[in-house]
Amino acid sequence: MKKRLMTAQKMKRTGIILLVSMVCPTAAYGSTARDIAAASGGFIREEQGALVSQITNEKEFVPGFEHAVTDALRFCDGAEIAFYPYQYEGNGVVYRIPVDKVELLLNRHRFVQDWLEAFVPAIVPGGTDREGAIRRIFDYIVANYSYDYGAPKDFYSIHDSQGAYRIITTGQGICSGYSKLFRGMVEYLPFNAQGIVDYEASEVFHIPVAIVNWIQGNEGHEWNAIRDPKDGLWYHYDLSETVMDHDGYERYCLSDVNIAGDGKHGHISEHIYEY
């Protein structure tokens, strides 16, 4: 099983289940520092292009910031920034993500968004139904990218690999990068009222894709889940495990029981859903 190193703050979330509201995303994702601040629910404020935490303790900021980035930018991760500058103020800590670090995330977001617009319509042509579209994206990623075995061994590389940007630009990635790329590609697809991919329709809907984390000690794993509109259940898609292909078994559209039953994704009650 492919695992990724976690920051000390991120490890504190072990055992928490977070089922976030399923508001359907649109292709017009956030693309400013203000969007990230808004996604934090007041936890972070925007200040002339920088992001500043409210006075808090260090155990709260990292997961809060990283969730806000992934919620607003969809295929990025706050952990793509290796260090979060902070200063002590009163009895708490104030974190300040400077403009250049915020711009790094925003530029990567825009790069991926441009890539989606340029390539996804050819990967999933108009007229494809829901299941066919998800299948095409899953198969495309598995066929075109490989696992980056070197990234987990290097502090900067593992941080740099948390979003979709590095996979697209290098052809290699780790679990968190794969989960962001799959999410970005699936959520980009515009479906018409008949549930068919339609790039010309004036009114469309998009499939919401959750990111699922399992954390155990100093290590963890990340993949995706999509809720089926017919039965309301979550089905799991693990791109990195499929790419690594230890046993020839693809992790595609697996139920909660099946994804937890392979011994590589923990127990269902330990899963952390982010949306």
The 8 nearest C-alpha neighbors of each residue, nearest first, counted from 0:
[[1, 263, 2, 240, 245, 220, 243, 264],
 [0, 2, 240, 220, 3, 174, 239, 173],
 [3, 1, 220, 219, 218, 0, 4, 174],
 [2, 4, 219, 218, 220, 151, 5, 1],
 [5, 3, 218, 217, 151, 219, 2, 6],
 [4, 6, 9, 218, 217, 10, 3, 7],
 [7, 5, 9, 8, 10, 4, 217, 61],
 [6, 8, 10, 9, 5, 11, 217, 58],
 [9, 7, 58, 6, 10, 11, 61, 62],
 [10, 8, 6, 11, 7, 62, 12, 5],
 [9, 11, 7, 12, 8, 13, 5, 6],
 [10, 12, 9, 8, 13, 7, 58, 14],
 [13, 11, 10, 15, 9, 14, 214, 8],
 [14, 12, 214, 11, 15, 10, 215, 269],
 [13, 15, 269, 12, 16, 270, 268, 271],
 [16, 14, 13, 12, 271, 17, 269, 270],
 [17, 15, 271, 270, 272, 18, 269, 14],
 [16, 18, 272, 271, 19, 15, 273, 270],
 [19, 17, 272, 16, 273, 20, 271, 274],
 [18, 20, 274, 17, 273, 21, 272, 209],
 [21, 19, 22, 18, 274, 23, 273, 17],
 [20, 22, 23, 19, 207, 274, 18, 24],
 [23, 21, 20, 24, 207, 274, 19, 25],
 [22, 24, 207, 21, 205, 25, 206, 204],
 [25, 23, 207, 205, 22, 26, 186, 206],
 [26, 24, 27, 205, 28, 23, 204, 186],
 [25, 27, 187, 28, 24, 186, 205, 188],
 [28, 26, 25, 29, 24, 30, 187, 112],
 [29, 27, 26, 72, 30, 25, 71, 73],
 [30, 28, 71, 34, 72, 31, 27, 35],
 [29, 31, 105, 28, 34, 72, 32, 108],
 [32, 30, 34, 33, 29, 105, 35, 48],
 [31, 33, 35, 34, 48, 45, 36, 101],
 [32, 34, 36, 31, 35, 45, 37, 44],
 [35, 33, 37, 31, 29, 32, 36, 71],
 [36, 34, 38, 32, 33, 71, 37, 68],
 [35, 37, 33, 43, 44, 39, 38, 34],
 [38, 36, 34, 39, 35, 40, 33, 41],
 [39, 37, 67, 35, 36, 40, 71, 34],
 [40, 38, 67, 42, 36, 37, 41, 43],
 [41, 39, 38, 42, 37, 36, 43, 67],
 [40, 42, 43, 39, 44, 37, 36, 38],
 [41, 43, 39, 40, 53, 52, 44, 36],
 [44, 42, 52, 36, 41, 51, 39, 53],
 [45, 43, 36, 51, 50, 52, 46, 41],
 [44, 46, 50, 33, 49, 36, 48, 32],
 [45, 47, 49, 48, 50, 44, 51, 33],
 [48, 46, 49, 45, 98, 50, 32, 33],
 [47, 49, 98, 46, 32, 45, 50, 101],
 [50, 48, 98, 97, 46, 47, 96, 45],
 [51, 49, 45, 96, 95, 44, 46, 43],
 [52, 50, 95, 44, 43, 94, 45, 96],
 [53, 51, 43, 94, 93, 42, 54, 44],
 [52, 54, 43, 55, 42, 93, 51, 44],
 [55, 53, 93, 91, 92, 52, 56, 88],
 [56, 54, 91, 92, 53, 57, 93, 59],
 [55, 57, 91, 58, 92, 59, 60, 54],
 [56, 58, 59, 60, 92, 55, 61, 8],
 [59, 57, 8, 56, 60, 61, 11, 62],
 [60, 58, 57, 56, 61, 63, 62, 55],
 [59, 61, 63, 57, 64, 62, 58, 56],
 [60, 62, 64, 63, 59, 65, 8, 9],
 [63, 61, 65, 64, 60, 9, 66, 59],
 [64, 62, 60, 66, 61, 65, 67, 59],
 [65, 63, 67, 61, 66, 62, 60, 68],
 [64, 66, 77, 62, 68, 67, 63, 76],
 [65, 67, 69, 63, 64, 68, 70, 62],
 [68, 66, 39, 38, 70, 64, 65, 69],
 [69, 67, 65, 71, 70, 66, 77, 35],
 [70, 68, 73, 66, 76, 72, 75, 71],
 [69, 71, 67, 73, 68, 66, 72, 274],
 [72, 70, 29, 68, 35, 69, 73, 38],
 [71, 73, 69, 29, 75, 68, 74, 70],
 [74, 72, 69, 70, 75, 71, 183, 179],
 [75, 73, 179, 183, 163, 72, 162, 180],
 [76, 74, 162, 69, 72, 73, 108, 163],
 [77, 75, 69, 78, 162, 79, 68, 161],
 [76, 78, 65, 79, 68, 80, 64, 75],
 [77, 79, 80, 76, 158, 81, 161, 65],
 [80, 78, 159, 158, 77, 161, 76, 81],
 [81, 79, 78, 82, 77, 158, 100, 83],
 [80, 82, 158, 79, 78, 155, 83, 159],
 [83, 81, 80, 84, 78, 96, 79, 85],
 [82, 84, 96, 85, 94, 81, 95, 80],
 [85, 83, 95, 94, 82, 96, 86, 97],
 [86, 84, 94, 93, 95, 83, 92, 87],
 [87, 85, 93, 92, 88, 94, 84, 95],
 [88, 86, 92, 91, 93, 89, 85, 90],
 [87, 89, 91, 92, 90, 86, 93, 54],
 [88, 90, 91, 87, 92, 54, 93, 86],
 [91, 89, 88, 92, 87, 54, 56, 55],
 [92, 90, 55, 56, 54, 88, 89, 87],
 [91, 93, 87, 55, 56, 88, 54, 86],
 [92, 94, 54, 86, 85, 52, 87, 53],
 [95, 93, 85, 52, 51, 84, 92, 86],
 [94, 96, 51, 50, 84, 85, 97, 52],
 [95, 97, 50, 49, 83, 51, 100, 84],
 [98, 96, 49, 100, 99, 95, 101, 50],
 [97, 99, 49, 101, 48, 100, 102, 96],
 [100, 98, 102, 101, 97, 103, 49, 96],
 [101, 99, 103, 102, 98, 97, 96, 104],
 [102, 100, 98, 104, 103, 99, 105, 97],
 [103, 101, 105, 99, 104, 100, 106, 98],
 [102, 104, 100, 106, 101, 105, 99, 107],
 [105, 103, 107, 102, 101, 106, 108, 100],
 [104, 106, 102, 108, 107, 103, 30, 109],
 [107, 105, 109, 103, 108, 104, 102, 110],
 [108, 106, 110, 104, 105, 109, 164, 111],
 [107, 109, 105, 111, 106, 110, 104, 112],
 [110, 108, 112, 106, 107, 111, 113, 105],
 [109, 111, 107, 113, 108, 112, 106, 114],
 [112, 110, 114, 108, 113, 109, 115, 164],
 [111, 113, 109, 115, 114, 110, 108, 116],
 [114, 112, 116, 110, 111, 115, 109, 117],
 [115, 113, 111, 117, 112, 116, 118, 110],
 [116, 114, 112, 119, 118, 117, 113, 111],
 [115, 117, 113, 114, 118, 119, 112, 120],
 [116, 118, 114, 115, 113, 119, 120, 121],
 [117, 119, 115, 121, 120, 116, 114, 122],
 [118, 120, 122, 115, 121, 123, 116, 117],
 [121, 119, 123, 124, 122, 118, 116, 117],
 [120, 122, 119, 123, 124, 118, 117, 125],
 [123, 121, 119, 120, 124, 118, 135, 136],
 [122, 124, 120, 121, 119, 132, 135, 125],
 [125, 123, 120, 121, 127, 122, 126, 196],
 [124, 126, 196, 197, 127, 198, 123, 120],
 [125, 127, 196, 195, 124, 197, 128, 123],
 [128, 126, 196, 125, 195, 132, 131, 124],
 [129, 127, 195, 131, 130, 132, 194, 196],
 [130, 128, 132, 131, 194, 195, 133, 127],
 [131, 129, 133, 132, 128, 134, 127, 135],
 [130, 132, 134, 128, 129, 133, 127, 135],
 [133, 131, 135, 129, 134, 130, 127, 123],
 [134, 132, 136, 130, 135, 131, 137, 129],
 [133, 135, 131, 137, 132, 136, 138, 130],
 [134, 136, 132, 138, 133, 137, 139, 131],
 [137, 135, 139, 133, 138, 134, 140, 132],
 [136, 138, 134, 140, 139, 135, 133, 141],
 [137, 139, 141, 135, 136, 140, 142, 134],
 [140, 138, 136, 142, 137, 141, 135, 143],
 [139, 141, 143, 137, 142, 138, 144, 136],
 [142, 140, 138, 242, 139, 143, 144, 137],
 [143, 141, 139, 140, 138, 144, 242, 145],
 [142, 144, 140, 141, 139, 145, 170, 138],
 [145, 143, 170, 171, 140, 141, 142, 146],
 [146, 144, 171, 242, 147, 170, 172, 143],
 [145, 147, 172, 171, 173, 148, 243, 242],
 [148, 146, 172, 171, 149, 150, 173, 145],
 [149, 147, 150, 146, 151, 152, 173, 172],
 [148, 150, 147, 152, 151, 153, 156, 157],
 [149, 151, 157, 156, 152, 153, 147, 148],
 [152, 150, 157, 153, 149, 3, 4, 148],
 [151, 153, 150, 149, 154, 157, 148, 156],
 [152, 154, 156, 150, 151, 155, 157, 149],
 [155, 153, 157, 156, 158, 152, 151, 150],
 [156, 154, 158, 157, 153, 159, 81, 150],
 [157, 155, 159, 150, 153, 158, 154, 160],
 [156, 158, 150, 160, 151, 159, 155, 154],
 [159, 157, 79, 155, 160, 156, 78, 161],
 [158, 160, 79, 156, 157, 161, 155, 165],
 [161, 159, 157, 158, 162, 165, 176, 156],
 [160, 162, 176, 175, 158, 79, 159, 76],
 [163, 161, 176, 75, 76, 164, 160, 179],
 [162, 164, 180, 176, 179, 166, 74, 165],
 [165, 163, 167, 162, 166, 107, 111, 168],
 [164, 166, 168, 167, 160, 163, 169, 162],
 [167, 165, 171, 172, 170, 169, 163, 168],
 [166, 168, 164, 165, 170, 169, 163, 171],
 [167, 169, 165, 166, 170, 164, 171, 163],
 [170, 168, 166, 171, 165, 167, 172, 164],
 [171, 169, 166, 144, 167, 168, 145, 172],
 [172, 170, 145, 166, 147, 146, 169, 144],
 [173, 171, 166, 147, 146, 176, 160, 177],
 [172, 174, 176, 175, 146, 147, 177, 239],
 [173, 175, 239, 177, 176, 221, 178, 220],
 [176, 174, 178, 161, 221, 177, 173, 179],
 [177, 175, 162, 163, 161, 179, 178, 173],
 [176, 178, 180, 174, 175, 179, 238, 181],
 [177, 179, 222, 175, 181, 176, 180, 223],
 [180, 178, 74, 182, 176, 163, 177, 181],
 [181, 179, 163, 183, 177, 182, 178, 74],
 [182, 180, 184, 178, 183, 179, 177, 185],
 [181, 183, 179, 185, 180, 208, 184, 186],
 [184, 182, 180, 186, 74, 181, 185, 179],
 [183, 185, 187, 181, 182, 186, 180, 115],
 [184, 186, 182, 187, 183, 188, 181, 133],
 [187, 185, 183, 206, 188, 205, 184, 182],
 [186, 188, 184, 26, 185, 183, 189, 205],
 [187, 189, 186, 185, 205, 190, 196, 184],
 [190, 188, 203, 196, 205, 197, 204, 198],
 [191, 189, 196, 195, 203, 204, 194, 197],
 [190, 192, 203, 194, 193, 195, 197, 196],
 [191, 193, 194, 190, 203, 195, 204, 202],
 [192, 194, 191, 195, 190, 128, 196, 197],
 [195, 193, 190, 191, 192, 128, 129, 196],
 [194, 196, 128, 190, 191, 193, 126, 127],
 [197, 195, 190, 125, 126, 127, 189, 128],
 [196, 198, 125, 199, 190, 200, 189, 191],
 [197, 199, 200, 189, 125, 196, 120, 190],
 [198, 200, 197, 201, 125, 189, 202, 196],
 [201, 199, 202, 197, 198, 203, 191, 189],
 [200, 202, 203, 199, 191, 198, 197, 189],
 [203, 201, 200, 191, 204, 192, 190, 189],
 [202, 204, 191, 190, 189, 200, 201, 192],
 [203, 205, 190, 189, 191, 206, 25, 202],
 [204, 206, 189, 186, 25, 188, 24, 190],
 [205, 207, 186, 208, 185, 23, 204, 24],
 [208, 206, 23, 186, 24, 205, 209, 225],
 [209, 207, 225, 182, 224, 206, 186, 223],
 [210, 208, 274, 224, 223, 273, 225, 211],
 [209, 211, 223, 273, 272, 222, 224, 274],
 [210, 212, 272, 222, 271, 223, 221, 273],
 [213, 211, 221, 271, 270, 220, 214, 272],
 [212, 214, 270, 220, 219, 271, 269, 264],
 [215, 213, 219, 13, 218, 212, 220, 216],
 [214, 216, 218, 219, 217, 13, 213, 10],
 [215, 217, 218, 214, 10, 219, 13, 5],
 [218, 216, 5, 215, 4, 10, 219, 214],
 [219, 217, 4, 215, 216, 3, 2, 214],
 [218, 220, 214, 2, 3, 213, 215, 4],
 [219, 221, 2, 213, 212, 3, 214, 174],
 [220, 222, 212, 175, 174, 211, 213, 178],
 [221, 223, 237, 178, 211, 210, 236, 174],
 [224, 222, 210, 236, 211, 209, 235, 178],
 [223, 225, 235, 209, 234, 236, 233, 208],
 [226, 224, 208, 234, 233, 209, 227, 235],
 [225, 227, 233, 232, 231, 234, 228, 224],
 [226, 228, 231, 229, 232, 230, 225, 233],
 [229, 227, 231, 230, 226, 232, 225, 233],
 [230, 228, 227, 231, 232, 226, 233, 225],
 [229, 231, 232, 227, 228, 226, 233, 234],
 [232, 230, 227, 228, 226, 229, 233, 225],
 [231, 233, 226, 230, 227, 234, 228, 254],
 [234, 232, 226, 225, 224, 227, 235, 254],
 [235, 233, 254, 252, 253, 224, 225, 226],
 [234, 236, 224, 253, 252, 223, 254, 251],
 [237, 235, 251, 223, 252, 250, 224, 238],
 [238, 236, 222, 250, 240, 239, 223, 241],
 [237, 239, 241, 240, 242, 177, 236, 141],
 [238, 240, 242, 174, 241, 237, 243, 177],
 [241, 239, 243, 242, 238, 237, 244, 1],
 [240, 242, 249, 244, 238, 239, 243, 250],
 [243, 241, 239, 141, 244, 240, 238, 145],
 [242, 244, 240, 241, 245, 239, 146, 145],
 [245, 243, 241, 247, 242, 246, 240, 248],
 [246, 244, 243, 247, 240, 248, 241, 0],
 [245, 247, 248, 244, 249, 243, 241, 240],
 [248, 246, 244, 245, 249, 241, 243, 242],
 [249, 247, 246, 250, 244, 241, 245, 240],
 [248, 250, 241, 251, 247, 244, 240, 237],
 [251, 249, 237, 236, 241, 253, 248, 252],
 [250, 252, 236, 253, 249, 235, 237, 137],
 [253, 251, 234, 235, 236, 254, 250, 224],
 [254, 252, 235, 234, 251, 257, 258, 250],
 [253, 255, 234, 257, 256, 258, 235, 233],
 [256, 254, 258, 257, 259, 267, 253, 234],
 [257, 255, 259, 254, 258, 260, 267, 253],
 [256, 258, 260, 254, 259, 255, 253, 261],
 [259, 257, 255, 260, 256, 253, 254, 261],
 [260, 258, 264, 256, 266, 257, 261, 265],
 [259, 261, 257, 258, 262, 256, 264, 263],
 [260, 262, 263, 259, 258, 257, 264, 265],
 [263, 261, 260, 264, 265, 259, 258, 266],
 [262, 264, 261, 0, 265, 259, 260, 258],
 [263, 265, 259, 262, 258, 213, 266, 261],
 [266, 264, 259, 263, 262, 213, 269, 267],
 [265, 267, 269, 268, 259, 264, 270, 260],
 [266, 268, 269, 270, 259, 255, 265, 256],
 [267, 269, 266, 270, 16, 14, 15, 265],
 [270, 268, 14, 266, 267, 213, 271, 265],
 [271, 269, 213, 267, 268, 212, 16, 211],
 [270, 272, 16, 212, 17, 211, 15, 213],
 [273, 271, 211, 17, 18, 210, 270, 209],
 [274, 272, 210, 209, 19, 211, 17, 271],
 [273, 209, 19, 70, 210, 272, 208, 21]]
